[in-house]
Amino acid sequence: MNSLDPLRLDPASPAYKDWYHLNLFDHGSGLVGLLNVSLHGALADPRARCVGTALLHLPDQGWRGNIMIAGMDEAVARFDGVFLKDMAIALDPTGRTLHASATLRDEGLAIKLKAVPAISPVRFQPPRPFGSGWIAWFVAPRMTLDGTLRIGSHEVDLMAFTGYHDHNWGRWYWGEDIGWEWGVFTAESDGPVFILARVTDRPHRLVAPAHLMVVHRRQLTRFPPGSIAIQFEGRLESALCRLPGALAALHADRVRPILPAWVRVEGRVGLNWIRLIFKAKAAAQLIEGEPMRSGYSFIHELVGDFGAVGHVRDSVITSHGLGVFEYVC
């Protein structure tokens, strides 16, 4: 899990990236949230930046949250986590429990939690080529949460929520000819979790073989590349939440990106098969500026509902729940 770059002489260090990500799902209310802290650029370079994001989608209120950006003199980066003044994600000394917190006073939003994997995490090896460099990926598909979320004067206990965590790191520059499609779709309680991922070029015309993982009854089943088909349908018409606001104002041409309204996923390997349909309800656009040279990438977080049927490890699956689909270009 350690990804901080100790090699100051590494010629690829300016392209350094480190990405801690946590999703929250409340099946009772339909709330979907994300917490993210990330590092961009060689840590010793004064141009490097640390970015924190706390964003919630509430069905009756829409999006709530914001992005904070800090220089490395305002953040603490360690092998076990990243700490900003008002946001942090880190592992405890055992390397098992994840702690996260965020305080956005202007948004009336505060969260403090710890998360423990419900099944063993998955590490993707070896790192995969990505743009001019590479990307590595560590996934904890289902997390048990403990903590509180405060929205305005309303406080929510997170014990009934479902969590998902991943950690990405590598060498690439935002604005390169890169993109990805990733999704996590979670049923409530002990129901299945589906994780989908594939790397693309920036316009999503060239796609690498997809990966699909299914967690069911605390067992992980992988559908290998070549066994998965992904199809987009329709166009999501809801207004975008675009962050940070200053960068959004500079990119008026990105106000109406073409984003799918439906994502259909089919996987089959041996006797195992899955058919999943995700219906997007809303989207946020996170604008990633490259601090080390000129360039931007656009991360679209689509939230909505899904339904899935299939047969995995002698079990019939019929489930529905909440999901996030990420479309990066």
C-alpha positions in Angstrom: 0.0 0.0 0.0 3.0 2.3 0.5 3.3 4.6 -2.5 5.1 7.7 -1.4 8.1 8.4 -3.6 11.4 8.3 -1.7 13.5 8.5 -4.9 14.3 12.2 -5.4 16.5 11.2 -8.4 13.7 9.3 -10.1 13.4 11.0 -13.6 9.6 10.3 -13.6 9.0 11.9 -10.2 7.4 15.1 -11.6 4.5 12.9 -12.9 4.0 11.4 -9.4 0.3 10.8 -8.3 -1.2 9.3 -5.1 -4.9 8.9 -4.7 -6.9 7.9 -1.6 -10.6 7.4 -2.3 -13.6 6.4 -0.1 -17.2 6.1 -1.2 -20.2 6.1 1.1 -23.7 4.6 0.4 -26.8 5.0 2.5 -29.4 2.7 1.0 -32.1 4.0 3.3 -32.0 7.6 2.1 -30.2 7.2 -1.3 -27.3 9.3 -0.2 -24.0 8.7 -2.1 -20.8 10.4 -1.0 -17.1 10.5 -1.8 -14.1 11.6 0.1 -10.8 11.9 -1.7 -7.3 13.2 -0.9 -4.6 13.2 -3.6 -1.1 14.3 -4.3 0.1 15.7 -7.7 3.7 16.2 -8.5 7.1 15.5 -6.9 6.8 16.1 -3.2 9.9 18.3 -3.0 8.8 20.5 -5.9 7.1 23.8 -4.8 4.7 23.4 -7.7 3.2 20.1 -6.3 -0.3 20.2 -4.9 -2.5 18.3 -2.5 -6.2 18.2 -3.3 -9.0 17.2 -1.0 -12.6 16.5 -2.0 -15.7 16.0 0.1 -18.9 15.6 -2.0 -22.3 14.2 -1.2 -25.4 13.7 -3.4 -28.7 13.7 -1.5 -31.8 12.8 -3.6 -33.9 15.6 -2.1 -31.1 18.3 -2.1 -28.7 17.5 -4.9 -24.9 18.0 -4.5 -23.3 19.3 -1.4 -19.5 19.7 -0.8 -16.4 21.2 -2.3 -12.8 20.9 -3.2 -9.7 22.3 -1.3 -6.3 22.7 -2.9 -3.1 23.2 -0.9 0.6 23.5 -1.5 2.9 20.9 0.1 3.8 23.5 2.8 0.2 23.3 3.9 -0.2 19.5 3.9 1.4 16.5 5.5 2.1 13.5 3.2 3.2 10.2 4.8 3.4 6.6 3.8 0.1 5.9 5.7 -2.0 8.9 4.5 -2.4 12.5 3.5 -3.4 15.3 5.9 -4.8 18.7 5.0 -6.0 21.3 7.4 -9.6 20.4 7.1 -9.5 17.0 5.5 -7.5 13.7 5.9 -7.5 10.0 5.0 -5.0 7.7 6.7 -4.5 4.1 7.8 -3.9 3.2 11.4 -0.6 1.5 12.4 -2.0 -1.9 11.7 -2.6 -1.0 8.1 -6.2 -2.2 8.3 -8.4 0.5 9.7 -9.0 3.6 7.5 -9.7 6.9 9.2 -11.2 9.8 7.3 -12.4 13.3 8.3 -13.5 16.5 6.5 -14.9 19.8 7.8 -16.4 22.2 5.2 -17.8 25.0 7.3 -19.1 27.1 4.5 -21.0 24.1 3.2 -22.3 23.1 6.6 -20.7 19.7 6.2 -18.6 17.6 8.6 -17.7 14.0 8.7 -15.5 11.8 10.9 -15.3 8.0 10.5 -13.3 4.9 10.6 -13.7 2.1 8.1 -12.7 -1.6 8.3 -12.6 -4.0 5.4 -15.4 -6.6 5.5 -13.3 -8.9 3.2 -9.6 -9.0 2.3 -8.5 -6.1 0.1 -7.3 -6.8 -3.5 -4.0 -5.5 -5.0 -3.7 -5.4 -8.7 -0.2 -6.5 -9.8 1.8 -5.5 -11.7 1.2 -1.8 -12.3 -0.4 -1.1 -15.7 0.8 1.3 -18.4 -1.1 4.6 -18.3 -0.3 7.5 -20.5 3.4 8.2 -20.4 3.8 6.3 -17.2 1.9 3.7 -15.1 -0.9 3.2 -12.6 -1.3 0.8 -9.7 -4.5 -0.1 -7.8 -5.5 -1.4 -4.4 -9.1 -2.1 -3.6 -11.1 -2.7 -0.4 -14.5 -3.6 -2.0 -16.8 -3.4 1.1 -16.0 -1.4 4.2 -17.8 -1.4 7.6 -18.2 2.1 8.8 -18.4 3.7 12.2 -18.7 7.5 12.7 -20.9 10.5 12.1 -21.9 12.8 9.3 -23.3 16.2 9.9 -25.2 18.1 7.3 -26.3 21.5 8.6 -27.9 20.8 12.0 -28.7 17.2 11.1 -26.3 14.5 12.4 -26.3 10.9 10.9 -24.8 7.8 12.3 -22.8 6.0 9.6 -23.0 2.5 11.0 -25.8 1.7 8.5 -23.8 3.0 5.6 -21.7 0.8 3.2 -18.2 1.9 2.3 -15.8 1.3 -0.6 -12.1 2.2 -0.6 -9.4 2.2 -3.2 -5.9 3.6 -3.5 -4.3 4.5 -6.8 -0.7 5.7 -7.4 1.7 6.0 -10.2 3.2 8.3 -12.8 1.1 10.3 -15.3 0.2 13.8 -16.2 -3.3 15.2 -16.2 -4.2 16.3 -19.8 -2.4 13.4 -21.5 -4.3 11.2 -23.9 -5.7 9.2 -21.0 -9.1 8.3 -19.5 -10.8 5.6 -17.5 -14.2 4.1 -16.8 -14.7 2.8 -13.3 -17.7 1.9 -11.2 -18.7 0.5 -7.9 -22.2 -0.8 -7.3 -23.3 -1.9 -3.9 -26.3 -3.7 -2.6 -27.4 -3.1 1.0 -26.5 -5.1 4.1 -24.5 -8.2 3.1 -25.6 -8.1 -0.6 -23.1 -8.2 -3.5 -20.7 -5.5 -4.5 -19.6 -5.1 -8.2 -16.4 -3.3 -9.2 -15.8 -2.4 -12.8 -12.7 -0.8 -14.4 -10.9 -0.2 -17.7 -8.3 2.3 -19.0 -9.1 4.3 -22.1 -7.7 7.0 -24.3 -9.1 10.6 -23.7 -12.0 10.4 -26.1 -12.8 6.8 -25.0 -12.5 5.4 -28.5 -9.6 3.1 -27.6 -10.3 0.9 -24.5 -8.3 -1.6 -22.7 -9.9 -4.9 -21.7 -12.2 -4.4 -18.7 -11.9 -5.9 -15.2 -15.0 -6.9 -13.2 -15.0 -8.2 -9.6 -18.0 -9.5 -7.7 -18.0 -9.8 -4.0 -20.8 -12.1 -2.8 -21.1 -13.8 0.6 -17.7 -12.5 1.5 -16.1 -14.3 -1.5 -14.4 -12.5 -4.4 -15.0 -13.6 -8.0 -13.0 -12.1 -10.8 -14.2 -11.9 -14.4 -11.0 -11.7 -16.4 -10.3 -9.2 -19.3 -12.0 -10.4 -22.4 -15.0 -11.8 -20.6 -16.8 -8.4 -20.1 -18.9 -6.2 -22.3 -19.8 -2.6 -21.5 -22.5 -0.6 -23.3 -23.5 3.0 -22.9 -27.0 4.2 -23.7 -28.7 7.6 -23.8 -27.3 10.9 -22.5 -27.5 12.2 -19.0 -29.3 15.6 -19.1 -29.1 16.7 -15.5 -27.1 19.9 -14.7 -23.5 19.3 -13.6 -22.0 20.2 -10.3 -18.6 21.5 -11.4 -15.7 21.9 -9.0 -13.6 23.8 -8.2 -15.5 26.8 -9.3 -12.5 28.9 -10.5 -11.4 26.2 -12.9 -15.0 25.5 -14.0 -15.2 29.2 -15.1 -12.2 28.7 -17.3 -13.6 25.7 -19.0 -17.0 26.8 -20.3 -16.7 24.3 -23.2 -17.0 21.5 -20.7 -20.4 22.5 -19.3 -22.3 19.8 -21.3 -20.1 16.8 -21.7 -21.6 13.7 -23.3 -22.2 11.3 -20.3 -24.2 8.1 -20.5 -27.7 7.9 -18.9 -27.4 4.1 -18.7 -24.4 1.7 -18.3 -24.9 -2.0 -19.1 -22.4 -4.5 -18.1 -22.3 -8.2 -18.9 -19.7 -10.7 -17.8 -19.4 -14.4 -18.4 -16.6 -16.9 -17.5 -17.4 -20.6 -17.2 -20.6 -21.0 -15.3 -20.4 -17.6 -13.7 -22.3 -14.8 -15.4 -23.6 -11.3 -14.5 -25.9 -8.7 -16.1 -25.9 -5.3 -14.5 -27.7 -2.1 -15.5 -26.8 1.2 -13.9 -29.1 4.2 -14.3 -27.4 7.6 -13.6 -29.4 10.3 -11.8 -26.9 13.1 -11.4 -23.2 13.9 -12.1 -20.4 16.1 -10.8 -17.4 17.2 -12.8 -14.1 17.5 -10.9 -11.5 19.4 -12.9 -7.9 18.2 -12.3 -5.2 20.7 -13.3 -1.7 19.4 -13.7 0.6 21.5 -11.5 3.8 20.4 -13.1 3.0 21.4 -16.7 0.0 22.7 -18.7 -2.9 20.3 -18.9 -6.3 19.3 -17.5 -8.4 16.2 -17.1 -12.1 16.0 -16.2 -13.4 13.4 -13.7 -17.1 12.9 -13.9 -18.8 11.2 -11.0 -22.2 9.8 -12.0 -24.5 8.6 -9.1 -27.6 6.5 -9.4 -29.3 3.1 -9.0 -28.5 -0.3 -10.3 -30.0 -3.8 -10.7 -28.1 -7.0 -11.3 -28.9 -10.6 -12.0 -26.5 -13.5 -12.4 -25.0 -16.8 -11.2 -21.7 -16.8 -9.2 -20.1 -19.7 -7.3 -23.3 -21.8 -7.2 -25.4 -18.8 -6.0 -28.1 -17.0 -7.9 -27.8 -13.2 -7.7 -30.7 -10.9 -7.9 -29.9 -7.5 -6.4 -30.3 -3.8 -6.6 -28.7 -0.8 -4.9 -26.7 2.3 -5.3 -23.7 3.0 -7.5 -21.1 5.4 -8.7 -19.7 5.4 -12.3 -16.6 7.4 -13.0 -15.9 8.7 -16.5 -12.6 10.4 -16.9 -11.4 12.3 -20.0 
